[in-house]
Amino acid sequence: MDRERATAQDTILIHYGELGLKGHNQREFRRRLRDNIRAKLRRLGVNWPVEETKGFLTVHGPPPEGGVSLQQALAALSEVFGIAWFSCARHLPHERFTVASRDDDFARLEAGLIELANERAGAGQTFAVRANRAEKTLPFTSTELEKRLGAVVLRETSWKKVNLTQPDVTFHVDVRHDCTFLFADKQRGPGGLPVGTAGRVLVLLSGGIDSPVAAYLMAKRGCQVDFIHFSVTAETPEQVRQSKVWRLAQRLGDFTLGSRLYVVPYTYFDLALMREKVDYDLVLFRRFVARVAEQLAGQLRAQALVSGDNLSQVASQTLSNLVATSRAAEMPVLRPLLGFDKEEIISLAKKIGTYEISIEPYKDCCALISQHPRTSSKHERLAAMEARLFPDYQRLIEQTLAEAVCLETEGTSELPPRGREANSQSPAEQTSSTGL
């Protein structure tokens, strides 16, 4: 059979899943997803058009630009929250289907599908054709299209077996009024909501396995994420860049599309605590961390703190200790890992690429404070201790934040301004007497 060779342009087809369930604000969610996709692609050095069609977003990739392939773009999109699935598709433009033109239009569809099927041919494999009509006024049904195109694949290619229940390969045909998308492979996206649609949070980043996973989960639900890390002594930006904490922040920045890492010393707290022997030193330290983080979060206009705490995983994470820690701050402390098993956390850390960094040798600040923490504490008793040990707690917080260092991961300058930082002169790196 002589057929006109289909003219196809490679396109990335993106389905946004959960966003389609939103109400009147759905448009804002879709707009933010488009912006995030563009920002992610700009990291590759390309500015491919991101457009919206009914039920999908599309990225039209021209011939390799600057050495960037569609496969590289697909890998980048696998880190963009809000994407349910995506696929590299053939884009076949055509005039609107009519009864008079349907034979010619079918011929173009058949030619395009034959090319796709020949590229995916495999010995002994089964296939199915699934059709979708975005416009229900088209002069054929989805079933009619599936039967006709399936017969063409059997007749014109090496595919010889059809399996409509569990095929090895499914050829998808999505017909619209002015074009058709043909694709065979759906890749799962990370799901969730686009970063920037659910407010801002400040994550307590320890350098262990748990807190990076907690940050990932909050970004997946649409939060813009910044980090605060407590170091033994004050550090310079150069020292921070050599640390595993910075590499964790950079890796998480691939998902958050840009975050700020604040490194603050707990030297002043340590000096004050050395004046008297107490049994609740670790819980007191965690309350100190919450108060310092709360003040910084307020300056960044973050709405909540985020911790990698996991209920009863270690002595400091018993329910009474978590309650006592939370009561030290007025701002909510979110704990997305509270009910996870450790193996579940490790599995997710490996999946997102933080596990190998997290297990590198590094002395956690909590381990430095106390090796045998108390498993039970009460807020009232701890508050009385703090009044005695730290008579000017606000000054302790201000001294700590005064020595903060802030570094920004790639892409942070593309995010909306946050709090005082909207007036900062350098979007790349900051150190100041206020810690901002």
DRENVOGU-331225 format. One line per field, with one value per residue (C-alpha): x, y, z; residue in one letter. Coordinates in nm, 3 decimals, padded with zeros to 5 digits, always signed. Example, Ala and Ser with C-alpha at 12.3 -4.5 7.8 and 13.67 -1.06 7.14 Angstrom:
<nodes>
c1	(+01.230|+01.367)
c2	(-00.450|-00.106)
c3	(+00.780|+00.714)
res	(a|s)
</nodes>
This chain:
<nodes>
c1	(+00.000|+00.146|+00.113|+00.219|+00.491|+00.356|+00.520|+00.569|+00.720|+00.849|+00.651|+00.643|+00.286|+00.223|-00.080|-00.134|-00.364|-00.473|-00.478|-00.776|-00.982|-00.936|-01.221|-01.221|-00.849|-00.746|-00.619|-00.369|-00.240|-00.195|-00.022|+00.224|+00.293|+00.370|+00.604|+00.781|+00.827|+00.978|+01.210|+01.322|+01.394|+01.587|+01.827|+01.909|+01.971|+01.663|+01.349|+01.110|+00.747|+00.518|+00.156|-00.179|-00.421|-00.739|-00.644|-00.270|+00.036|+00.272|+00.640|+00.743|+01.109|+01.287|+01.593|+01.853|+01.934|+02.271|+02.315|+01.993|+01.781|+01.419|+01.535|+01.726|+01.415|+01.209|+01.454|+01.425|+01.045|+01.049|+01.147|+00.866|+00.583|+00.232|+00.304|+00.108|+00.262|+00.438|+00.539|+00.743|+00.476|+00.448|+00.257|+00.061|-00.100|-00.401|-00.713|-01.033|-01.176|-01.490|-01.693|-01.555|-01.191|-01.187|-01.027|-00.730|-00.707|-00.716|-00.438|-00.213|-00.294|-00.222|+00.110|+00.215|+00.113|+00.294|+00.615|+00.572|+00.487|+00.789|+01.016|+00.880|+00.862|+00.966|+00.960|+00.665|+00.529|+00.160|+00.002|-00.320|-00.441|-00.620|-00.788|-00.922|-01.126|-01.084|-01.362|-01.668|-01.807|-01.547|-01.706|-01.602|-01.606|-01.304|-01.383|-01.403|-01.065|-00.906|-01.029|-00.919|-00.573|-00.518|-00.593|-00.345|-00.070|-00.135|-00.139|+00.148|+00.401|+00.571|+00.331|+00.112|-00.056|-00.321|-00.386|-00.650|-00.613|-00.236|-00.048|+00.330|+00.296|-00.002|-00.017|-00.211|-00.390|-00.522|-00.722|-00.803|-00.973|-00.645|-00.385|-00.326|-00.076|+00.069|+00.272|+00.358|+00.535|+00.386|+00.636|+00.505|+00.573|+00.625|+00.261|+00.166|+00.106|+00.326|+00.581|+00.460|+00.089|+00.077|+00.273|+00.626|+00.787|+01.123|+01.273|+01.503|+01.776|+01.999|+02.213|+02.063|+01.831|+01.493|+01.482|+01.562|+01.274|+01.044|+01.146|+01.076|+00.728|+00.640|+00.760|+00.549|+00.242|+00.323|+00.528|+00.821|+01.098|+01.391|+01.631|+01.794|+02.087|+02.260|+02.638|+02.876|+03.050|+03.003|+03.097|+03.199|+03.017|+03.319|+03.300|+02.929|+02.987|+03.221|+02.961|+02.722|+02.438|+02.494|+02.491|+02.165|+02.018|+02.137|+01.982|+01.653|+01.673|+01.625|+01.272|+01.201|+01.331|+01.546|+01.583|+01.784|+02.004|+02.067|+02.350|+02.351|+02.584|+02.453|+02.766|+02.584|+02.334|+02.618|+02.805|+02.495|+02.417|+02.768|+02.699|+02.486|+02.445|+02.093|+01.927|+01.714|+01.988|+01.875|+01.509|+01.619|+01.833|+01.545|+01.328|+01.606|+01.619|+01.242|+01.256|+01.546|+01.383|+01.050|+01.206|+01.383|+01.066|+00.876|+01.131|+01.099|+00.719|+00.711|+00.395|+00.526|+00.836|+00.904|+01.089|+01.196|+01.077|+00.946|+00.738|+00.942|+01.226|+01.479|+01.458|+01.415|+01.115|+00.882|+00.537|+00.597|+00.928|+00.772|+00.490|+00.737|+00.941|+00.637|+00.515|+00.838|+00.718|+00.387|+00.435|+00.307|+00.569|+00.478|+00.613|+00.531|+00.727|+00.557|+00.396|+00.658|+00.868|+01.242|+01.266|+01.000|+01.202|+01.524|+01.350|+01.220|+01.559|+01.720|+01.453|+01.504|+01.884|+01.958|+02.039|+02.402|+02.474|+02.295|+02.495|+02.830|+03.015|+02.886|+02.836|+02.474|+02.426|+02.178|+02.437|+02.691|+02.452|+02.355|+02.423|+02.163|+01.859|+01.560|+01.257|+00.992|+00.959|+00.700|+00.674|+00.625|+00.937|+01.146|+01.018|+01.131|+01.477|+01.500|+01.410|+01.700|+01.957|+01.872|+01.746|+01.751|+01.631|+01.552|+01.908|+02.033|+01.822|+01.942|+02.307|+02.261|+02.092|+02.351|+02.610|+02.391|+02.520|+02.278|+02.345|+02.098|+02.061|+02.031|+01.710|+01.622|+01.632|+01.341|+01.110|+00.886|+01.057|+01.028|+00.998|+01.294|+01.484|+01.291|+01.523|+01.852|+02.115|+02.268|+02.046|+02.335|+02.467|+02.409|+02.580|+02.470|+02.439|+02.072|+02.129|+01.918)
c2	(+00.000|+00.335|+00.585|+00.944|+00.951|+01.122|+01.449|+01.430|+01.671|+01.525|+01.660|+01.590|+01.529|+01.601|+01.501|+01.680|+01.435|+01.573|+01.933|+01.845|+01.791|+02.147|+02.395|+02.762|+02.796|+02.520|+02.779|+02.911|+02.558|+02.493|+02.827|+02.751|+02.407|+02.562|+02.814|+02.537|+02.328|+02.627|+02.694|+02.331|+02.332|+02.658|+02.471|+02.261|+02.577|+02.554|+02.763|+02.521|+02.634|+02.500|+02.518|+02.401|+02.185|+02.026|+01.803|+01.820|+02.039|+02.008|+02.083|+02.116|+02.031|+02.147|+01.958|+01.918|+02.263|+02.307|+01.929|+01.883|+01.586|+01.506|+01.223|+01.472|+01.687|+01.383|+01.309|+01.669|+01.657|+01.350|+01.592|+01.844|+01.807|+01.826|+01.594|+01.266|+01.114|+01.224|+01.078|+01.155|+01.175|+01.226|+01.542|+01.519|+01.851|+01.829|+02.014|+01.957|+01.609|+01.608|+01.334|+01.439|+01.443|+01.145|+00.901|+01.131|+01.206|+00.836|+00.774|+01.023|+00.866|+00.519|+00.626|+00.784|+00.480|+00.243|+00.439|+00.430|+00.059|-00.027|+00.162|-00.038|-00.380|-00.672|-01.047|-01.220|-00.907|-00.820|-00.480|-00.285|+00.043|+00.286|+00.588|+00.903|+01.175|+01.509|+01.640|+01.414|+01.573|+01.396|+01.176|+00.841|+00.668|+00.576|+00.206|+00.245|+00.416|+00.148|-00.135|+00.032|+00.129|-00.208|-00.384|-00.160|-00.244|-00.618|-00.586|-00.341|-00.417|-00.715|-00.701|-01.013|-01.048|-00.834|-00.840|-00.597|-00.677|-00.692|-00.589|-00.557|-00.225|+00.008|+00.251|+00.561|+00.776|+01.108|+01.285|+01.655|+01.890|+02.018|+01.753|+01.400|+01.277|+00.927|+00.772|+00.434|+00.491|+00.662|+00.754|+00.821|+01.167|+01.248|+01.356|+01.600|+01.972|+02.234|+02.393|+02.740|+02.662|+02.575|+02.840|+02.842|+02.626|+02.619|+02.269|+02.173|+02.000|+01.786|+01.605|+01.264|+01.044|+01.166|+01.544|+01.552|+01.309|+01.529|+01.828|+01.631|+01.538|+01.898|+02.018|+01.743|+01.899|+02.232|+02.408|+02.635|+02.505|+02.669|+02.500|+02.580|+02.377|+02.411|+02.379|+02.345|+02.675|+02.962|+02.867|+03.062|+03.024|+02.831|+02.585|+02.536|+02.459|+02.175|+02.014|+01.730|+01.950|+02.182|+01.888|+01.769|+02.115|+02.119|+01.780|+01.882|+02.205|+01.994|+01.925|+02.259|+02.457|+02.666|+02.689|+02.879|+02.707|+02.893|+02.759|+02.891|+02.802|+02.685|+02.809|+03.052|+02.788|+02.545|+02.801|+02.881|+02.514|+02.444|+02.657|+02.386|+02.009|+01.918|+01.593|+01.736|+01.890|+01.736|+01.834|+02.184|+02.198|+02.091|+02.361|+02.612|+02.495|+02.542|+02.896|+03.007|+02.850|+03.014|+03.360|+03.303|+03.158|+03.471|+03.688|+03.468|+03.474|+03.097|+02.960|+02.647|+02.459|+02.108|+01.833|+01.482|+01.345|+00.990|+00.883|+00.679|+00.618|+00.749|+00.863|+01.231|+01.148|+00.997|+01.153|+01.352|+01.489|+01.585|+01.764|+01.948|+02.052|+02.176|+02.386|+02.587|+02.761|+02.916|+02.831|+02.488|+02.213|+01.974|+01.617|+01.437|+01.123|+01.071|+00.736|+00.600|+00.288|+00.345|+00.116|+00.322|+00.638|+00.478|+00.350|+00.697|+00.855|+00.619|+00.696|+01.073|+01.057|+01.179|+00.850|+00.814|+01.172|+01.133|+00.825|+00.994|+01.036|+01.341|+01.417|+01.512|+01.809|+01.616|+01.343|+01.609|+01.755|+01.429|+01.060|+00.940|+01.170|+01.149|+00.979|+01.180|+01.552|+01.815|+02.163|+02.333|+02.179|+02.263|+02.621|+02.663|+02.530|+02.770|+03.067|+02.979|+02.881|+03.142|+03.457|+03.652|+03.395|+03.650|+03.778|+03.417|+03.378|+03.708|+03.625|+03.292|+03.439|+03.717|+03.460|+03.285|+03.215|+03.182|+03.007|+02.966|+02.660|+02.693|+02.851|+03.034|+03.373|+03.262|+03.214|+03.489|+03.718|+03.612|+03.855|+04.086|+03.895|+04.080|+04.373|+04.179|+04.298|+03.963|+03.671|+03.427|+03.440|+03.639|+03.684|+03.963|+04.068|+03.974|+03.631|+03.716)
c3	(+00.000|-00.100|+00.175|+00.215|+00.480|+00.794|+00.885|+01.261|+01.507|+01.834|+02.126|+02.497|+02.608|+02.980|+03.185|+03.513|+03.691|+04.030|+03.904|+03.687|+04.004|+04.126|+04.115|+04.018|+04.100|+03.857|+03.610|+03.865|+03.934|+03.562|+03.513|+03.793|+03.646|+03.308|+03.473|+03.666|+03.352|+03.172|+03.468|+03.472|+03.098|+03.130|+03.356|+03.050|+02.851|+02.628|+02.589|+02.426|+02.405|+02.679|+02.565|+02.690|+02.499|+02.627|+02.921|+02.854|+02.843|+02.549|+02.508|+02.144|+02.118|+01.801|+01.669|+01.948|+02.078|+02.242|+02.263|+02.464|+02.354|+02.420|+02.646|+02.863|+02.879|+02.982|+03.264|+03.386|+03.380|+03.604|+03.885|+03.833|+04.085|+03.943|+03.649|+03.661|+03.351|+03.033|+02.702|+02.394|+02.125|+01.751|+01.671|+01.344|+01.243|+01.014|+00.910|+01.104|+01.044|+00.828|+00.665|+00.326|+00.438|+00.673|+00.425|+00.367|+00.737|+00.825|+00.574|+00.753|+01.091|+00.957|+00.810|+01.140|+01.344|+01.105|+01.157|+01.534|+01.536|+01.320|+01.559|+01.854|+01.687|+01.909|+01.843|+02.005|+02.169|+02.185|+02.131|+02.167|+02.018|+02.247|+02.093|+02.253|+02.085|+02.257|+02.028|+02.046|+01.728|+01.511|+01.239|+01.393|+01.730|+01.942|+01.896|+01.519|+01.518|+01.738|+01.516|+01.195|+01.319|+01.489|+01.161|+00.982|+01.233|+01.186|+00.808|+00.749|+01.024|+01.189|+01.486|+01.472|+01.814|+01.979|+02.354|+02.477|+02.848|+02.915|+02.601|+02.600|+02.420|+02.397|+02.105|+02.209|+01.953|+02.083|+01.812|+01.836|+01.592|+01.443|+01.528|+01.652|+01.911|+01.871|+02.152|+02.301|+02.632|+02.934|+03.202|+03.551|+03.683|+04.052|+04.094|+04.367|+04.320|+04.149|+04.381|+04.475|+04.509|+04.881|+05.070|+05.213|+05.480|+05.655|+05.688|+05.977|+05.773|+05.992|+05.737|+05.814|+05.610|+05.735|+05.699|+05.323|+05.264|+05.471|+05.258|+04.940|+05.059|+05.146|+04.804|+04.648|+04.807|+04.647|+04.916|+04.846|+05.070|+05.247|+05.489|+05.819|+05.950|+06.287|+06.295|+06.589|+06.511|+06.270|+05.913|+05.607|+05.273|+05.142|+05.432|+05.379|+05.010|+05.111|+05.338|+05.267|+05.392|+05.096|+04.855|+05.010|+04.961|+04.600|+04.527|+04.686|+04.487|+04.174|+04.300|+04.469|+04.168|+04.402|+04.779|+05.037|+05.291|+05.617|+05.832|+06.187|+06.478|+06.814|+06.990|+07.219|+07.327|+07.401|+07.610|+07.814|+07.869|+08.002|+08.310|+08.468|+08.441|+08.325|+08.224|+07.946|+07.733|+07.402|+07.443|+07.545|+07.233|+07.010|+07.164|+07.095|+06.733|+06.701|+06.841|+06.619|+06.313|+06.398|+06.406|+06.075|+05.922|+06.023|+05.843|+05.532|+05.556|+05.585|+05.739|+05.911|+06.022|+05.891|+06.074|+05.977|+06.313|+06.312|+06.610|+06.864|+06.618|+06.871|+07.233|+07.146|+06.924|+07.181|+07.183|+07.502|+07.371|+07.038|+07.220|+07.443|+07.141|+06.950|+07.243|+07.236|+06.918|+06.823|+06.456|+06.347|+06.319|+06.037|+06.052|+05.725|+05.825|+06.159|+06.069|+05.828|+05.894|+05.871|+05.567|+05.392|+05.455|+05.333|+05.020|+04.937|+05.012|+04.761|+04.505|+04.525|+04.533|+04.887|+05.061|+04.951|+05.058|+05.390|+05.498|+05.450|+05.783|+05.961|+06.329|+06.384|+06.614|+06.833|+06.892|+06.993|+07.249|+07.421|+07.370|+07.624|+07.599|+07.831|+07.676|+07.859|+07.928|+08.014|+07.872|+08.212|+08.363|+08.057|+08.053|+08.417|+08.327|+08.032|+08.249|+08.476|+08.211|+07.947|+08.122|+07.793|+07.541|+07.271|+07.276|+07.245|+06.930|+06.784|+06.851|+06.675|+06.367|+06.348|+06.242|+05.986|+05.637|+05.345|+05.014|+04.730|+04.511|+04.134|+04.014|+04.336|+04.165|+03.943|+04.243|+04.380|+04.637|+05.000|+05.283|+05.331|+05.064|+04.795|+04.870|+04.877|+04.634|+04.546|+04.443|+04.454|+04.809|+05.127|+05.462|+05.690|+06.049|+06.045|+05.897|+05.593)
res	(m|d|r|e|r|a|t|a|q|d|t|i|l|i|h|y|g|e|l|g|l|k|g|h|n|q|r|e|f|r|r|r|l|r|d|n|i|r|a|k|l|r|r|l|g|v|n|w|p|v|e|e|t|k|g|f|l|t|v|h|g|p|p|p|e|g|g|v|s|l|q|q|a|l|a|a|l|s|e|v|f|g|i|a|w|f|s|c|a|r|h|l|p|h|e|r|f|t|v|a|s|r|d|d|d|f|a|r|l|e|a|g|l|i|e|l|a|n|e|r|a|g|a|g|q|t|f|a|v|r|a|n|r|a|e|k|t|l|p|f|t|s|t|e|l|e|k|r|l|g|a|v|v|l|r|e|t|s|w|k|k|v|n|l|t|q|p|d|v|t|f|h|v|d|v|r|h|d|c|t|f|l|f|a|d|k|q|r|g|p|g|g|l|p|v|g|t|a|g|r|v|l|v|l|l|s|g|g|i|d|s|p|v|a|a|y|l|m|a|k|r|g|c|q|v|d|f|i|h|f|s|v|t|a|e|t|p|e|q|v|r|q|s|k|v|w|r|l|a|q|r|l|g|d|f|t|l|g|s|r|l|y|v|v|p|y|t|y|f|d|l|a|l|m|r|e|k|v|d|y|d|l|v|l|f|r|r|f|v|a|r|v|a|e|q|l|a|g|q|l|r|a|q|a|l|v|s|g|d|n|l|s|q|v|a|s|q|t|l|s|n|l|v|a|t|s|r|a|a|e|m|p|v|l|r|p|l|l|g|f|d|k|e|e|i|i|s|l|a|k|k|i|g|t|y|e|i|s|i|e|p|y|k|d|c|c|a|l|i|s|q|h|p|r|t|s|s|k|h|e|r|l|a|a|m|e|a|r|l|f|p|d|y|q|r|l|i|e|q|t|l|a|e|a|v|c|l|e|t|e|g|t|s|e|l|p|p|r|g|r|e|a|n|s|q|s|p|a|e|q|t|s|s|t|g|l)
</nodes>
